[in-house]
Amino acid sequence: PIIAGAANNVLLREEHGLKLKEAGILYAPDYVINAGGIINVSIEVEPSGYDEARARAKVENIYIALKRVFEIAKEQGISTNEASNRLAEERLRAASAKA
């Protein structure tokens, strides 16, 4: 079984991700699988203008990100929502270090 909700904030509380894990239900974090819209908007507002190929390439990375979330969860024995939070925090730190 899997939960891959199209709405934002599918889990009412963070601990619900752990409960799903314990029940053997795979949770695909909503802000990972629903990132396509915001990715597309970010391309629309670029100074160089909209580039469909660039937007599609970035959206295709959602699969890679979700796969990495599942790997982190498995490797660290944590829920997928916790894994997605850790991955997001890691990416934010890396982006901040570049700035």
C-alpha positions as a printed Julia matrix, in Angstrom:
99×3 Matrix{Float64}:
  0.0    0.0     0.0
  1.05   3.56   -0.69
 -0.19   7.04    0.07
  0.71   9.63   -2.55
 -1.72  12.46   -1.97
 -2.2   15.28   -4.42
 -3.06  17.74   -1.65
 -0.58  19.65    0.46
 -0.09  18.61    4.06
 -1.45  15.08    3.7
 -0.17  14.2     7.16
 -1.91  16.03    9.99
  1.15  15.65   12.24
  4.74  14.53   11.67
  4.29  11.41   13.8
  1.7   10.13   11.34
  4.55   9.38    8.92
  6.05   7.02   11.49
  2.68   5.37   12.06
  2.37   4.75    8.31
  5.87   3.27    8.24
  5.03   0.99   11.16
  1.86  -0.12    9.35
  3.87  -1.0     6.25
  2.39   1.81    4.17
  4.77   3.7     1.9
  4.2    7.45    2.06
  5.31   9.64   -0.86
  5.73  13.08    0.74
  3.36  15.57   -0.82
  5.83  18.4    -1.18
  8.14  16.13   -3.16
  5.61  14.61   -5.54
  3.68  17.87   -6.01
  6.73  20.04   -6.76
  6.01  20.3   -10.49
  3.79  23.36  -10.23
  6.22  25.45   -8.23
  9.11  24.3   -10.4
  7.24  25.45  -13.5
  6.41  28.81  -11.93
 10.06  29.31  -10.96
 11.01  28.89  -14.63
  8.24  31.27  -15.74
  9.66  34.14  -13.68
 13.29  33.73  -14.72
 14.71  36.92  -16.29
 15.49  35.05  -19.51
 11.85  34.03  -19.87
 10.09  30.7   -19.89
 11.99  27.71  -21.23
  9.8   24.62  -21.58
 12.75  22.25  -22.01
 14.36  23.56  -18.82
 11.07  23.25  -16.94
 10.56  19.67  -18.12
 14.12  18.72  -17.2
 13.69  20.08  -13.68
 10.29  18.39  -13.25
 11.81  15.08  -14.3
 14.09  15.37  -11.27
 11.07  14.78   -9.02
 11.43  11.05   -9.69
 15.1   11.17   -8.68
 14.32  13.14   -5.53
 11.54  10.76   -4.51
 13.78   7.77   -5.1
 16.44   9.4    -2.91
 13.86  10.01   -0.16
 12.98   6.32   -0.18
 16.67   5.37   -0.07
 17.37   7.67    2.89
 14.36   6.31    4.77
 15.5    2.73    4.21
 19.17   3.41    5.0
 18.42   5.33    8.19
 15.35   3.37    9.3
 13.19   6.49    9.41
  9.85   7.48    7.94
  9.75   8.9     4.43
  8.44  12.24    5.66
 11.46  12.52    7.99
 13.74  11.48    5.13
 12.25  14.15    2.86
 12.74  16.76    5.57
 16.38  15.75    5.97
 16.97  15.84    2.22
 15.35  19.29    1.97
 17.43  20.61    4.87
 20.59  19.2     3.27
 19.79  20.92   -0.02
 19.03  24.21    1.73
 22.36  24.08    3.58
 24.2   23.36    0.32
 22.45  26.26   -1.44
 23.16  28.58    1.48
 26.86  27.64    1.41
 27.02  28.61   -2.28
 25.45  32.03   -1.66
